[in-house]
């Protein structure tokens, strides 16, 4: 049954992790999907509604404080969300499409800024928007209000051609660790997920099922199941960090 008291928000909707996380949480809550472009969330919203869930897509830039504030104002004004409390927030934003995976001497300040904007500034802005809302749900939510950040291998170690990506990802991880230490005692479960490997992006035929993941790639549905497990953890046993990888991935 979909809750009539609480909702979840996913920032960063794509064909892999964002989509699957939204679908999983939509089994239990109305879900808000945030992305820069409507084409990123329109089909996911339609899929959730077709399955009997509730979903609202909002176009916004998570790195822009005023744009994000406007997005949440539109959520409050929506007839299906106006009386709901936020209970889960997932930051799954990937910085701009321009590739920053290249040798250090070929990088520019723009490459660095792109990584820091999406991985750190956006996280900061999003967290300041959702944490006050999550705090309001601590006493009434059946599960601990939860904030999850999608991380990567680059969150914990650098590598050749990954310098600016690792700089942004690791900075986001450290910021989140600070939030976990500050808001965990107040009842919010703050968690970081290290996605250590390539993610499978299922085609349209398999977009609602977990039956198309080849060996050596992470199922986005598997990621979504892990995020849901984090959300439902008892407060006496919070996990700050998980790492997910295919069975044959070296680590």
N, C-alpha and C positions, 0 to 999 in steps of 0.2 A: 504494500500500500504506500502511495506517495504522501508524504507528510503535508499537513495543512497548517503547520506552525513554523516550519523552518525551510531554508533554502540553501543551496550551494552555489558558488561562483567559480568558474574556470577562466583564467586569463591566458589567452594564447591557444587558439583552436586551429588545429591542422588535421591532416588525414590520418595521423598516427596517434600519438599519446593524448593530445588534447581531445580529440574526438572520442576515444575510448573511455577516458576518465569522465567526460560529460555523460556518456551513455550509462556508465556504471552508477554514477551518483544519481542520475535521473530515475533509476529504479526505486529510489528511496525519497528523493527530494525534488521539488521544482528546481531547475538549474538555470543560472544566468551564464551566457557565453559571451566573453569579451574578445574582440579581435579588431584589427585596424579596418579590415574590409568585410562587408557583409557576405561576400562569396565564401569566406572562410567558415562561416557558421550556419548559413541558411539551410543547407541540406541536413546538418546535424539537428537543428531545431525541428525540421520537418520529420525526421526519423524518430525523434523523441515523442513528438505529439502523436504520430501514427501508432506508436506503441502504447499510448494512453498516458504518457507523462506530460509534464508542463515544462516549457522552456522559453526563454526570452533571449534573443540575440541583440547585442548592443555594439555598435561601432565606436571604438575609442582607442586612444593611444595611452598605454599604461605608464609611459614615461612623462606624460603631461599631467601635472597636478590638477589643473582646471578641467581638462577633458575627462579625467577619471572621476572627478567630483560630479560633473554633469551626468556621466554615465550612471552613477549610483542614484542620482536624483531621479533619473528616468525610471530606474527600477522601482523606487518608492512610489512613483505615480502610476505604475502599471497595476491594473485591477487585480491580477492574479498574484502579485508580489507585495502589495502595499502594506499588508499586515503581517508579513513573514519576518522572522529573525534569521540572520546569517549564522550558519553553523559549520560551514566548511569552505575554505578558500584555497585554491590551487593556483600557484604562479608557474605557468608553463611557457612563458614568452621566450621566443628565440629572436635574437637581434637581427636586424635587416638582412636582406637576401644577398648582399654583397659578400663574397667569400673573403675571410680573413685568414684562411689556412694557406700560408705561404711563408717563404724564408723571411727571417727578421728584417734584413736590410731592404726588402721589397715592401715592407709595411709602411703605412702612413699614419699620421695622427688621426685621420678620419677613421681608419680601421680600429684604432684604439678607442676612440670616442663611441663608435658603433657598439663595441662590446660592452663598454662601461654603461652606456645608456640603457641597453636592454637588460643586462645581467645585474646591474647594481642600482642605477637610478630608478628604473622601473620597479624593481623589487622594493626599494625604499618607499616609493610613492604608493604602490599597491598595499604594502603592509600598513602604512599609516592610515589608509582608507578603511581597511577591513578589520584590523585588530580591535579598535573601539567597538565595532559591531559584534565581534566574536565574544568580547568580554561581557556584553549584555546577555549572551545566551548561556553563560556558564552554569547558572543555577537551574535553568529549565530544560536544557538539552538532554536527551537520553544518552547521547555519546558526548565525550569531551569536544567542544568546539576546536576545530583543527585547521592549521595553516601548513600547507605542504609546498615545498619548492622542488621543481624538477631540476636536478643537477646532472653532471656528466663526469666522465673520467677526468676531464680537465679541471674539475672542482678540487681535486686532491693532488694532482701532479701535472707538471708541465711536460711538454714534448716538442720535438722538432716540428716547426710550422704551426704550432698551436699557442704561441706566446701570448698574443693579445686575448685570445679566447680564454686561455687558462687564467689570465689576470682578472677578467671579469667574472668568470665562474667561481674561482676561489674566493674572490672578494664577497660575492653573494653568499657563499657558504658560511664565511666567518660572521657576516652580518646576521644571518639566520641563527647561528649558534648563540649569539648574544641575545636575540629575541627569545630563544628557547629558555635561556637562563633567567630572563626577566619575567616572561609571561607564563612559563610552565607552572610556577608556584601559584599563579592566579587562576589556573584551570584550563589554559589553552595548550593543546598539544601542537607543538611546532616541530616539524620534521623535514629532513632533507633526504632526497632520493638520488643516489648516484646511479645513473643509467650507463653502465659500463659495457657498451657494445652498440652495434647498429640496430635500428628499430625497423621491423617489418611494417610496411604500409599496405594493408590488404586492399584488393580491388573491390569494386562495387558489389560484386556477388558475395564477397565474404565480409563485408564491412560490419555486419552485426554478429559475426560468429568468430570463434577462436579455432578455425580449422584451415588456415592458409599460411601459417608461419613456417618458413623453411628452416632447416637446421642452420644454426649459426646466427640467427637474428632474433632479437627480443620481440615477443608478442606484445603489442600495445595493450591488448586485453589483459595480459599477465601483469603489466604495470598498473593498470586500473584496479585489478583485484588487490594488489599490494597497497595501493593508496587507500582503498576502502578498509583494508585490515588495519592500517595506521589510524584511520578515523575511529574505528570501533575498539581500539585498545583501551583497557581499563587504566585509569589515571595512576594506579599503583605500579604500572609497568610500561611507562611511556618509552618509545624508541625515538631517539633523535635522528639516527641515520641508518638507512638501509642501502645495500648495494645490490643491483640486479644485473645479471649477465646471462647469456646463453650457457648451456651446460658445457660447451666445448670452447668457451672463451678463455684465453690465458689471462692470469692475473697474479 
